[in-house]
Amino acid sequence: MFRRNQAELIKFNWRDIVAIVTVVAITATVFVWTLTKQNSDNNSNEDAYLVARYKDQVLTESLPTRNSLGEKIEYAVSFRRDTVGSETYTDTFDGTVKYVDAFNLANLTNPEEIDGFYIVVTSDSEDAFGGFSELNGPQVDIHIYDYGFEVSLEDSPEHVCSKQGFMTQENYPVVCMPNELYFWLSSAVYSGPDA
């Protein structure tokens, strides 16, 4: 008697199957719509800034992705160490070159002063960034455009950070672990923990 009642409890008819499929379809639709809405809101309604860290040091928290009118801007940032042996630098962006030391990178917040520029960031071996001496290759380049960014050049064993491609989603880090560089978009100046 008990086994018969158990079998009747788990028996499905076609109405039950239709109800389950409908609930799953509605849940999936709401989930996809929420993700799409969130990404479109991030790209059109909020100011997004590029955050960059090297090891445990903040390089910048406020590299802009748009101008004061909310229009997209385009520029590149190249983090460089001294070349060794036959190494050479590779220009990855066709723009006016502007040299800046690592400490002053954080001061580049005016979009009109960097739009169209190829910003080359250097560091002294005596400063907190140690001359970027831990980079596998002589440079790591970031291309900022269309309200997002991508790693356009880096030397590392697996090239994971450049394979991640173009990023517009906020607070989703692109980590170049062998070079100890970390990048992400933030809609506000970063105020979280240091490490």
Secondary structure, 3 states (H helix, E strand, C coil): CHHHHHHHHCCCCHHHHHHHHHHHHHHHHHHHHHHHHHHHHHHHCCCCEEEEEECCEEEEEEEECECCCCCECCEEEEEECCCCCCCCCCCCCCCEEEEEEHHHHHHCCCHHHHCCEEEEEECCCCCCCHHHCCCCCCEEEEEEECCEEEEEECCCCCCHHHHCCCECCECCCEEEHHHCEEEEEECCCCCCCCC
